Amino acid sequence: MRKLDKLVLKAFWGPFLVTFAVTEFIFLTRFILLYFDEIAGRDVGFDIYGRLFFYFGLMVVPVSMPLAVLLSSLMCFGNLGEFSELTAVKSAGISVGRVIRPISLVIVFITGFILWFNNTIQPWANLKGYSLLWDIKTTKATLSFKEGVFNNDLPGYSIKISKKYDDGSLKNILIYDHSENSGNRHVTVADSARTYTILGGTYLVFELFKGVDYVEDVDKSSGDGNTSDFAKNSFSHTKKFINMRSFSMNRTDEDQFKNHAIMKSIRQLSDDGDSLRRNYQLAVKSMVTMASQYYSYHFQTMGETAKKMPNTWVDSLITAREKLPATLQNSDLTASALSSAKSRLTSIETDDLLMYDRRKTMYKNDLEWNHKFTTAISCLVMFLIGAPLGAIIKKGGFGLPVLVAIIFFILMYVLTIQGDKYAKEGTMWVPLAAWMSNLVLLGFGIYFLSKALNDSRLFEADVYRIALNRLKERFVAWKEGTSLFKKKREAM
């Protein structure tokens, strides 16, 4: 039996490592493409992008692991069946369940690892990754000049060039200096220039050649009332230094992101859920208390005299406004009552929106808590589908197993998205919505496992061909019997 276990485990580990690497790369690429427009062109360095992709890679581990388990189990048992190794094992009196046992223990370990990963590593990776993504998104793109267009990326400066050369030099440059917030009073014109950065990119240097520097209203203290004074300085070579601090990436305090549900562990989500439910109940009680002053008829205790009176005496006083006398319709009392009713209606609508937001926050928190477990259990569910299917299909490689895996993964993805939608809207009980995909796929897994244990030929074409021929024979026999019955009836 030890040799059998080694054989099965050896057949599983190779496809598992390959498929996990492939699925991890696919989901990481999808994640990067999702935010590509927001992070591309930022001058933040390869080390920052490397850290971001590392955090993204950790984020997609719980998503890629179930697909990797499904693919690897399909390929493992498909290869064993295709090369008749599974047939030889079964001919020796060993059941499929015994063959699956060693890999089942591995999958249980993987399930526990993903649960631990969801509780510890993933919240940390989400916090680090999304905070770093925010910092990159808020960092300005690399400074670039377009010919004939003013560039306003540098705070306090508006710069225009007429020609840009491949070596980085510029032709006919015009610089408006607004750093003093005094309008267009400082203008620099140069025939040519070249740019470069110093002090690690902190300052941008414009090295200008053959130009003029104009400064308007350089001295207003003369008191002559002339506001058109300006200074004109010609130069053949000068340098202008501009601070590039706005283009550097500033790290945001990570505490600003910690309140999101995906940044929390199971214990934190559980504590938050208790607090949210407690606050919701207190909000409901406070609404009832506040509403009691508007509905005194319903909330006041009835006296003995009122209890003895007929139940219809209040209803007789409630009359539609159009049936009231004209003097009462236009009275201040009626207008005040109508205004009070409209005000109360607006208050009720506002309270309803606030309570809806509270419930939605509760649902999202509970949904994230359940997903900590569902993504881990989905590995076990996918194995229950993949291993029996591989034993039934008896096809390895990346052909048919990949197709089958994609079908079931898409089914799981659609059910998960739909369940999350129902849970967030409050139209379905949150645990049921969160576990819906696993429950549906578990049914498929149990069905395929029972077929594999009974050596079913579920995916063999001969089985369906024989069944179709039998159906045709029965149809022909029924048709002949019907025609013979008609002939006998006509003969009578």
C-alpha positions as CSV (number, residue, x, y, z in Angstrom):
1,M,0.0,0.0,0.0
2,R,2.9,2.4,0.6
3,K,4.0,1.9,-3.0
4,L,0.5,2.7,-4.1
5,D,0.4,5.9,-2.0
6,K,3.8,7.0,-3.4
7,L,2.6,6.3,-6.9
8,V,-0.6,8.4,-6.5
9,L,1.1,11.2,-4.7
10,K,3.9,11.4,-7.3
11,A,1.3,11.5,-10.0
12,F,-0.5,14.4,-8.1
13,W,2.3,16.7,-7.0
14,G,3.7,17.4,-10.5
15,P,0.4,18.5,-12.1
16,F,-0.5,20.4,-8.9
17,L,2.6,22.6,-8.8
18,V,2.3,23.3,-12.5
19,T,-1.4,24.1,-12.5
20,F,-1.0,26.2,-9.4
21,A,1.8,28.3,-11.0
22,V,-0.3,28.7,-14.2
23,T,-3.5,29.7,-12.4
24,E,-1.6,32.0,-10.1
25,F,-0.1,33.7,-13.1
26,I,-3.5,34.0,-14.9
27,F,-5.2,35.6,-11.9
28,L,-2.3,37.8,-11.1
29,T,-2.3,39.0,-14.7
30,R,-6.0,39.7,-14.5
31,F,-5.5,41.7,-11.3
32,I,-2.7,43.7,-12.9
33,L,-4.8,44.4,-16.1
34,L,-7.7,45.5,-13.9
35,Y,-5.6,48.4,-12.5
36,F,-3.1,48.8,-15.4
37,D,-4.4,52.2,-16.6
38,E,-4.1,53.6,-13.1
39,I,-0.6,52.3,-12.3
40,A,1.1,52.5,-15.7
41,G,3.4,55.4,-16.5
42,R,4.2,56.2,-12.8
43,D,7.8,56.9,-12.1
44,V,8.0,54.9,-8.9
45,G,10.7,52.4,-9.6
46,F,10.8,48.6,-10.3
47,D,11.1,47.8,-6.6
48,I,7.7,49.4,-5.9
49,Y,6.1,47.5,-8.7
50,G,7.7,44.3,-7.5
51,R,6.3,44.8,-4.0
52,L,2.8,45.5,-5.5
53,F,2.9,42.4,-7.7
54,F,4.1,40.4,-4.7
55,Y,1.1,41.6,-2.6
56,F,-1.3,41.0,-5.6
57,G,0.1,37.4,-5.9
58,L,-0.7,36.7,-2.3
59,M,-4.2,38.1,-2.7
60,V,-5.1,35.7,-5.5
61,V,-3.8,32.6,-3.8
62,P,-7.2,31.7,-2.2
63,V,-8.9,32.1,-5.7
64,S,-6.3,30.2,-7.7
65,M,-6.0,27.3,-5.3
66,P,-9.4,25.7,-5.9
67,L,-8.9,25.8,-9.7
68,A,-5.4,24.3,-9.2
69,V,-6.8,21.5,-7.1
70,L,-9.5,20.8,-9.6
71,L,-7.1,20.7,-12.6
72,S,-4.4,18.7,-10.9
73,S,-6.8,16.0,-9.5
74,L,-8.4,15.7,-13.0
75,M,-5.0,15.3,-14.6
76,C,-3.7,13.0,-11.9
77,F,-6.5,10.4,-12.1
78,G,-7.0,11.0,-15.8
79,N,-3.3,10.0,-16.4
80,L,-3.7,7.0,-14.1
81,G,-6.8,5.9,-16.0
82,E,-5.3,6.6,-19.5
83,F,-2.2,4.5,-18.9
84,S,-4.3,1.7,-17.3
85,E,-2.6,2.1,-13.9
86,L,-6.0,2.7,-12.3
87,T,-7.4,-0.4,-14.0
88,A,-4.6,-2.5,-12.7
89,V,-5.1,-1.3,-9.2
90,K,-8.8,-2.0,-9.3
91,S,-8.2,-5.5,-10.8
92,A,-6.1,-6.2,-7.7
93,G,-9.2,-5.6,-5.5
94,I,-8.3,-2.1,-4.5
95,S,-11.3,0.4,-4.7
96,V,-11.1,3.9,-6.1
97,G,-11.8,5.2,-2.6
98,R,-8.6,3.7,-1.3
99,V,-6.7,5.2,-4.2
100,I,-8.0,8.6,-3.5
101,R,-7.3,8.4,0.2
102,P,-3.6,9.7,0.3
103,I,-4.5,12.7,-1.9
104,S,-7.6,13.4,0.2
105,L,-5.3,13.9,3.2
106,V,-3.2,16.3,1.2
107,I,-6.3,18.2,0.2
108,V,-7.5,18.4,3.8
109,F,-4.1,19.9,4.7
110,I,-4.4,22.4,1.8
111,T,-7.9,23.3,3.0
112,G,-6.6,24.0,6.5
113,F,-3.7,26.0,5.1
114,I,-6.0,28.2,3.0
115,L,-8.2,28.8,6.1
116,W,-5.1,29.9,8.0
117,F,-4.0,32.0,5.0
118,N,-7.4,33.7,4.8
119,N,-7.2,34.5,8.5
120,T,-3.7,35.8,8.7
121,I,-1.8,36.4,5.5
122,Q,-4.6,37.6,3.2
123,P,-5.7,40.6,5.5
124,W,-2.1,41.7,5.7
125,A,-1.6,41.4,2.0
126,N,-4.8,43.3,1.3
127,L,-3.8,46.1,3.6
128,K,-0.3,46.4,2.2
129,G,-1.3,45.9,-1.4
130,Y,-4.3,48.3,-1.6
131,S,-2.5,51.0,0.4
132,L,0.5,50.8,-1.9
133,L,-1.9,50.7,-4.9
134,W,-3.5,53.9,-3.6
135,D,-0.1,55.6,-3.2
136,I,0.9,54.7,-6.8
137,K,-2.5,55.8,-8.2
138,T,-2.1,59.2,-6.5
139,T,1.4,59.7,-7.7
140,K,1.7,61.9,-10.8
141,A,2.9,60.3,-14.0
142,T,6.3,61.0,-15.5
143,L,6.7,64.5,-16.7
144,S,6.4,64.7,-20.5
145,F,6.2,67.6,-22.9
146,K,4.1,67.7,-26.0
147,E,5.0,70.0,-28.9
148,G,2.9,73.1,-29.1
149,V,0.9,72.3,-25.9
150,F,1.2,73.9,-22.5
151,N,2.2,71.5,-19.8
152,N,0.8,72.3,-16.3
153,D,1.9,69.2,-14.4
154,L,4.5,71.1,-12.4
155,P,2.8,73.1,-9.7
156,G,3.2,76.9,-10.3
157,Y,4.6,76.5,-13.8
158,S,3.1,76.5,-17.3
159,I,5.6,75.4,-20.0
160,K,5.3,75.2,-23.7
161,I,7.8,73.9,-26.3
162,S,7.7,73.9,-30.1
163,K,10.0,71.0,-30.8
164,K,11.4,68.0,-28.8
165,Y,14.4,66.0,-30.0
166,D,15.3,62.4,-29.3
167,D,18.3,63.3,-27.2
168,G,16.0,65.2,-24.7
169,S,16.8,68.7,-25.9
170,L,14.0,71.2,-26.5
171,K,13.5,74.0,-29.0
172,N,11.7,77.4,-28.5
173,I,10.7,77.0,-24.8
174,L,8.3,79.3,-23.0
175,I,8.0,79.2,-19.2
176,Y,5.3,81.0,-17.2
177,D,6.2,81.2,-13.5
178,H,3.1,81.2,-11.3
179,S,4.9,80.1,-8.1
180,E,4.3,83.5,-6.5
181,N,0.5,83.4,-7.3
182,S,0.9,86.8,-9.0
183,G,-0.4,85.9,-12.5
184,N,1.6,85.9,-15.7
185,R,4.2,88.4,-14.5
186,H,7.3,86.2,-14.7
187,V,8.0,84.9,-18.2
188,T,11.1,83.2,-19.6
189,V,11.7,82.7,-23.3
190,A,14.6,80.6,-24.6
191,D,15.8,79.5,-28.0
192,S,16.7,76.0,-26.7
193,A,17.0,74.0,-23.6
194,R,17.8,70.6,-22.1
195,T,16.4,69.0,-19.0
196,Y,17.7,66.6,-16.3
197,T,17.1,65.8,-12.7
198,I,19.4,66.1,-9.7
199,L,19.5,64.9,-6.0
200,G,17.7,61.7,-6.8
201,G,15.0,63.3,-8.9
202,T,14.1,65.9,-6.2
203,Y,14.7,68.8,-8.6
204,L,14.2,69.3,-12.3
205,V,16.8,71.4,-14.0
206,F,16.1,73.5,-17.1
207,E,19.4,74.4,-18.8
208,L,18.4,77.4,-21.0
209,F,20.3,78.9,-23.9
210,K,19.9,82.3,-25.7
211,G,16.9,83.7,-24.0
212,V,15.2,86.6,-22.2
213,D,13.7,86.7,-18.7
214,Y,10.8,89.1,-18.2
215,V,9.6,90.2,-14.7
216,E,6.7,92.6,-14.6
217,D,6.1,95.1,-11.7
218,V,9.5,94.5,-10.0
219,D,9.2,97.5,-7.8
220,K,5.8,99.0,-6.7
221,S,7.3,101.0,-3.8
222,S,8.3,104.0,-6.1
223,G,4.8,105.4,-5.7
224,D,4.7,106.8,-9.3
225,G,1.5,104.9,-10.1
226,N,3.1,103.2,-13.0
227,T,2.1,99.5,-13.0
228,S,3.7,98.6,-16.2
229,D,7.3,98.5,-15.0
230,F,9.2,95.4,-15.9
231,A,12.7,94.0,-15.8
232,K,14.3,92.4,-18.9
233,N,17.3,90.2,-18.5
234,S,19.0,88.6,-21.5
235,F,21.1,85.6,-21.1
236,S,23.1,83.2,-23.2
237,H,23.2,80.4,-20.7
238,T,21.3,80.0,-17.4
239,K,19.7,77.3,-15.2
240,K,16.2,77.1,-13.7
241,F,15.6,74.7,-10.8
242,I,12.0,73.4,-10.2
243,N,11.0,71.2,-7.2
244,M,9.7,67.8,-8.3
245,R,8.3,66.9,-4.9
246,S,4.8,66.6,-6.4
247,F,6.0,63.7,-8.6
248,S,7.4,61.7,-5.8
249,M,5.3,58.9,-4.1
250,N,4.1,59.7,-0.6
251,R,3.1,56.7,1.6
252,T,-0.4,57.0,3.2
253,D,-1.0,55.9,6.7
254,E,-2.2,52.3,6.5
255,D,-4.6,52.8,9.5
256,Q,-6.9,54.6,7.0
257,F,-7.5,51.3,5.2
258,K,-7.8,49.0,8.3
259,N,-11.6,49.5,8.7
260,H,-12.4,47.7,5.5
261,A,-13.7,44.1,5.9
262,I,-11.2,42.5,3.6
263,M,-8.4,43.8,5.9
264,K,-9.6,41.9,9.0
265,S,-9.3,38.5,10.4
266,I,-12.0,36.1,11.4
267,R,-12.0,37.2,15.0
268,Q,-12.1,40.9,14.0
269,L,-15.0,40.3,11.6
270,S,-16.8,38.4,14.3
271,D,-16.4,41.2,16.8
272,D,-17.4,43.8,14.2
273,G,-20.5,41.7,13.4
274,D,-21.6,41.7,17.1
275,S,-21.0,45.4,17.3
276,L,-22.9,46.1,14.1
277,R,-25.9,44.0,15.2
278,R,-25.9,45.6,18.7
279,N,-25.8,49.1,17.2
280,Y,-28.6,48.2,14.7
281,Q,-30.9,47.0,17.5
282,L,-30.2,50.2,19.5
283,A,-31.0,52.3,16.4
284,V,-34.3,50.5,16.0
285,K,-35.2,51.1,19.7
286,S,-34.3,54.7,19.4
287,M,-36.4,55.1,16.3
288,V,-39.4,53.5,18.1
289,T,-38.8,55.9,21.1
290,M,-38.7,58.9,18.8
291,A,-41.7,57.8,16.8
292,S,-43.8,57.5,20.0
293,Q,-44.2,61.2,20.2
294,Y,-45.8,61.4,16.7
295,Y,-48.1,58.4,17.3
296,S,-49.5,59.2,20.7
297,Y,-52.8,57.4,19.9
298,H,-50.9,54.1,19.5
299,F,-48.4,54.5,22.3
300,Q,-50.5,56.0,25.1
301,T,-52.1,53.7,27.7
302,M,-55.8,53.6,27.4
303,G,-57.8,54.5,30.5
304,E,-60.8,52.5,31.8
305,T,-63.3,54.9,30.2
306,A,-61.6,54.7,26.8
307,K,-61.6,50.9,27.0
308,K,-65.4,50.8,27.5
309,M,-66.0,53.0,24.4
310,P,-66.8,51.5,21.0
311,N,-63.8,50.6,18.9
312,T,-65.1,52.6,15.9
313,W,-65.2,56.0,17.6
314,V,-61.7,57.0,16.4
315,D,-62.3,55.8,12.9
316,S,-65.4,58.1,12.6
317,L,-63.1,61.1,13.3
318,I,-60.7,60.2,10.5
319,T,-62.1,61.9,7.4
320,A,-60.6,62.6,4.0
321,R,-59.5,66.2,3.6
322,E,-61.7,66.8,0.6
323,K,-64.8,65.8,2.7
324,L,-64.1,68.4,5.4
325,P,-65.9,71.7,5.4
326,A,-64.3,74.5,3.4
327,T,-63.6,76.4,6.7
328,L,-61.5,73.4,8.0
329,Q,-59.8,72.7,4.7
330,N,-58.1,76.1,4.6
331,S,-57.6,76.5,8.3
332,D,-54.2,76.9,10.0
333,L,-54.9,73.7,11.9
334,T,-55.3,71.7,8.7
335,A,-52.2,73.2,7.1
336,S,-50.2,72.5,10.3
337,A,-51.4,68.9,10.4
338,L,-50.5,68.5,6.7
339,S,-47.0,70.0,7.2
340,S,-46.4,67.8,10.2
341,A,-47.4,64.7,8.2
342,K,-45.1,65.6,5.3
343,S,-42.3,66.2,7.7
344,R,-42.8,62.9,9.4
345,L,-42.9,61.1,6.0
346,T,-39.6,62.7,5.1
347,S,-38.2,61.6,8.5
348,I,-39.4,58.1,8.0
349,E,-37.8,57.9,4.5
350,T,-34.5,59.2,5.9
351,D,-34.6,56.7,8.7
352,D,-35.3,53.9,6.3
353,L,-32.3,54.8,4.2
354,L,-30.1,54.9,7.2
355,M,-31.3,51.6,8.5
356,Y,-30.8,50.1,5.0
357,D,-27.1,51.3,5.0
358,R,-26.7,49.7,8.5
359,R,-28.1,46.4,7.3
360,K,-26.0,46.5,4.1
361,T,-22.8,47.0,6.2
362,M,-23.9,44.1,8.4
363,Y,-24.4,41.9,5.4
364,K,-21.0,42.7,3.9
365,N,-19.3,42.0,7.2
366,D,-21.0,38.7,7.6
367,L,-20.4,37.8,4.0
368,E,-16.7,38.4,4.3
369,W,-16.6,36.3,7.5
370,N,-18.3,33.4,5.7
371,H,-15.9,33.7,2.7
372,K,-13.0,33.1,5.0
373,F,-14.3,29.5,5.2
374,T,-16.0,29.1,1.8
375,T,-12.8,29.7,-0.2
376,A,-11.0,27.1,1.9
377,I,-13.8,24.5,1.7
378,S,-14.0,25.0,-2.0
379,C,-10.6,23.3,-2.4
380,L,-12.1,20.1,-0.9
381,V,-15.3,20.4,-3.0
382,M,-13.2,20.8,-6.2
383,F,-11.2,17.7,-5.3
384,L,-14.4,15.8,-4.9
385,I,-15.3,16.8,-8.4
386,G,-11.9,16.4,-10.0
387,A,-10.7,13.1,-8.7
388,P,-13.8,11.0,-9.6
389,L,-14.2,12.8,-12.9
390,G,-10.5,12.0,-13.8
391,A,-11.1,8.3,-12.9
392,I,-14.2,8.2,-15.1
393,I,-12.9,10.2,-18.1
394,K,-9.5,8.5,-18.1
395,K,-7.9,11.4,-20.0
396,G,-4.9,13.3,-18.8
397,G,-2.9,16.3,-20.0
398,F,-4.2,19.8,-20.7
399,G,-6.9,18.9,-23.1
400,L,-10.3,17.6,-21.8
401,P,-9.4,18.1,-18.1
402,V,-8.9,21.9,-18.7
403,L,-12.2,22.2,-20.5
404,V,-14.0,20.4,-17.7
405,A,-12.2,22.4,-15.0
406,I,-13.1,25.7,-16.8
407,I,-16.8,24.7,-16.9
408,F,-17.0,23.9,-13.2
409,F,-14.9,26.9,-12.2
410,I,-17.2,29.2,-14.2
411,L,-20.2,27.7,-12.5
412,M,-18.6,28.3,-9.1
413,Y,-17.7,31.9,-10.1
414,V,-21.2,32.7,-11.3
415,L,-22.9,31.1,-8.2
416,T,-20.5,33.0,-5.9
417,I,-21.1,36.4,-7.6
418,Q,-24.8,35.8,-7.6
419,G,-24.8,34.7,-4.0
420,D,-22.8,37.8,-3.0
421,K,-25.3,40.0,-4.8
422,Y,-28.3,38.4,-3.0
423,A,-26.5,38.6,0.4
424,K,-25.5,42.3,0.0
425,E,-29.1,43.2,-1.0
426,G,-30.6,41.2,1.9
427,T,-32.8,39.1,-0.4
428,M,-31.1,35.9,0.8
429,W,-29.8,34.7,4.2
430,V,-26.1,35.6,4.2
431,P,-24.7,32.1,5.2
432,L,-26.9,30.4,2.5
433,A,-25.8,32.9,-0.2
434,A,-22.2,32.6,0.8
435,W,-22.2,28.8,0.8
436,M,-24.5,28.4,-2.3
437,S,-21.7,27.7,-4.8
438,N,-20.1,25.1,-2.5
439,L,-23.4,23.4,-1.8
440,V,-24.3,23.1,-5.5
441,L,-20.9,21.8,-6.5
442,L,-20.8,19.4,-3.5
443,G,-23.9,17.7,-5.1
444,F,-21.9,17.3,-8.3
445,G,-18.9,15.9,-6.3
446,I,-21.0,13.3,-4.4
447,Y,-22.7,12.2,-7.7
448,F,-19.4,11.8,-9.5
449,L,-17.8,10.1,-6.6
450,S,-20.6,7.5,-6.4
451,K,-20.3,6.9,-10.1
452,A,-16.5,6.4,-9.8
453,L,-16.9,4.0,-6.9
454,N,-19.3,1.9,-8.9
455,D,-17.0,1.9,-12.0
456,S,-19.5,3.8,-14.0
457,R,-18.9,4.4,-17.8
458,L,-20.5,7.8,-17.6
459,F,-18.4,9.5,-20.3
460,E,-17.9,6.6,-22.7
461,A,-19.6,7.0,-26.1
462,D,-20.4,3.3,-26.4
463,V,-22.7,3.5,-23.4
464,Y,-24.9,6.2,-24.9
465,R,-24.7,4.5,-28.3
466,I,-26.1,1.2,-26.9
467,A,-28.7,3.1,-24.9
468,L,-29.8,4.9,-28.1
469,N,-30.0,1.7,-30.1
470,R,-32.1,0.1,-27.4
471,L,-34.4,3.1,-27.4
472,K,-34.7,2.8,-31.2
473,E,-35.5,-0.9,-30.9
474,R,-38.2,-0.2,-28.4
475,F,-39.7,2.5,-30.5
476,V,-39.7,0.2,-33.6
477,A,-41.3,-2.6,-31.6
478,W,-43.9,-0.2,-30.2
479,K,-44.7,1.1,-33.7
480,E,-45.0,-2.4,-35.1
481,G,-47.2,-3.4,-32.2
482,T,-49.5,-0.4,-32.7
483,S,-49.8,-1.1,-36.5
484,L,-50.6,-4.8,-35.8
485,F,-53.2,-3.8,-33.2
486,K,-54.8,-1.5,-35.8
487,K,-54.9,-4.3,-38.4
488,K,-56.6,-6.7,-36.0
489,R,-59.1,-4.1,-35.1
490,E,-59.9,-3.4,-38.7
491,A,-60.3,-7.2,-39.4
492,M,-62.9,-7.5,-36.6
